[in-house]
Structure formats: structure tokens, C-alpha cells
Amino acid sequence: MKLVTCMYEGRTLAGLWLDGRVLDLQAAGRRLNEAADLGSMLAIVRGGDASLAALERAASRSDEYPDAWLDAAQVRFLAPIPVPVRNVFCVGRNYVDHIKEGFATTGKEMRLPEVPQFFTKATGAVNAPDGDVRLDPRLTSLLDYEVELAVVIGRGGRDIPAASAFEHVFGYTVANDFTARDLQRRHEQWFKGKSLDTTCPLGPCIVDRAEIGDPGTLELSLTVNGDERQRARAAQMIFDIPTIIASLSAGLTLEPGDIIATGTPSGVGFAMKPPRSLKEGDLVVSKIDRIGELRNRIVGVQA
């Protein structure tokens, strides 16, 4: 199932996206007298198996309420979880070739991380799948892109063993970890340079865990103005999803709706020769097969 959050006639709703249409899940749930709350993505995620069962019933009986279907062209897609409860968790340096290109720019000897390297992006950075990304020249002249597979936590928990980690996954979505590289360097840490407003587009949907199956088979790619910059498979990650969840949840409780971006492959702009930062007007398309794509325009902010 492809689950979306969208705006329709001034109302925010959770929907099932299918064949160019969106099923208003709250409207469908009312028709079926569903006990599960289908009114928002967070409510669906928190509902766990009961929500998924209700979604299956709503989809299988959708011909009973044709007026609950909306033309996708009539809605405005938002990030699947527009306002996360907590910061977006992120994994840095999780693809070998990306680490190589980073060390190559410094001339230092390459070292692979021994454990996942975590940081976060502020909730205010979250952006729509087709939202504009702000480029403020007062803050950065080195805005960069990073396509990533993001995991949405379903069942929360602490000290989750890697062997049962997938039981805590609700589904997957596409993320782009836009980064102000000069802010990273100036502040000597990652948070500020990765948390500017609009720099975390998510979407266009969440695909449930069962439909994806093995996430390692997913292919990530990114283009800038049609020029391919990144392409890799999730199987190339140094730390796979079970390892990431086990490490992050050790002593730290994960909650339903938490989002974990799992790292980016090689091809980022700062490591190119010469470096190529994003400019006003650039169109960045981030894609993961079987999930969908983000289309984000870089828009300059007046100084």
C-alpha cells in the first residue's frame, strides 16, 4: 500500500494512493464504521496491525463509496508525516563510496565507521515531496543534496534486537538530506547545517513493510536538472536497517512515527571536481524504485 498525506479543499487527510487516485481514508472508515482511527498518518502508524487491517478492508470495498476517491491531480501532497513528533534521526557515512569521496576531498586516510554515526534534523526542516528548498545566501553558498531511504517506525521499543528489528518497521519513504556544507564546517558539527527550514523533503508516500519486502533490493537515484549524480542500492549500506535500529534503540526508546534516514551513496556535489553546489533554479529529483520520487526546486531567498 502507498499511503499519503495531502491537502484537499483546505483539509489535511490521510489517503491510499492507487492508479492516479487517492482514497480519503477517514471518509472510507466512516462508511465502514471502522474503529481504527484513519484520520492522519500518525494515527494510522500508531494503530499498528489494527490500522493495517482496516486499510485492507477499506481498499477491498472501495467500490462501495466512490465519492471517497479523489483525483490525485486535485490534491496537494504533503510529507507523509508533515510534523514529526521528534527530530528526524539520520545516519551519516553509511556507504563506502560516499566515505571514500569525502576523505578524498581532505587528503586524509580513509577510515570506515565501526558503529552507525547518528545525528538529527529539526522537525521544521521537513518539506513536501514537491516543496521548494530555500537557498539563503546569507547562510550558505554550499548547499548540497543527499538522497536517502527513510524508515518509518511502527511499533516502538527500546533495546530492540537486530533479529526482530523489522517487526518495528511500519514502512519506507524517500528523503533528501539537503545540507549546507559551509555551515557544517563553521559550526564543527552537523545539526545546524542539516536543519535549515525546508531541507528535509519526504515522500511522496509511505509504502508498508510487507509490500517492500527486502529493502536492500531498493535502488536510489538522484538527478540535478536531469544530470544523474547518485545511483546505488540500499544493500550497499555499511550498516543495514536491523543494525541501525538495534544501535539507535539501545537505551533510547523509539516511538511510533519516528523517521530514520539511513544515509546517502556517493555522488554528492561537494566531492565533485570541481565541487558543484546547488544554485537558484536547480531541480533536484530524488527517486527510490517502488516508492516514488521527490521533485524539489531550489529557490533563492532575498538577502
Secondary structure, 3 states (H helix, E strand, C coil): CEEEEEEECCEEEEEEEECCEEEEHHHHHHHCCCCCCCCCHHHHHHHHHHHHHHHHHHHHCHHHCHHHEEEHHHCEEECCCCCCCCCEEEEECCEHHHHHHHHHHHCCCCCCCCCCEEEEECHHHEECCCCCEEECCCCCCCEECCEEEEEEECCCECCCCHHHHHHHEEEEEEEECCEEHHHHHHHCCCCHHHCCCCCEEEEEEEEEHHHHCCHHHCEEEEEECCEEEEEEEHHHECCCHHHHHHHHHCCCCECCCCEEECCCCCCCHHHCCCCCCCCCCCEEEEEECCCEEEEEEEEECCC
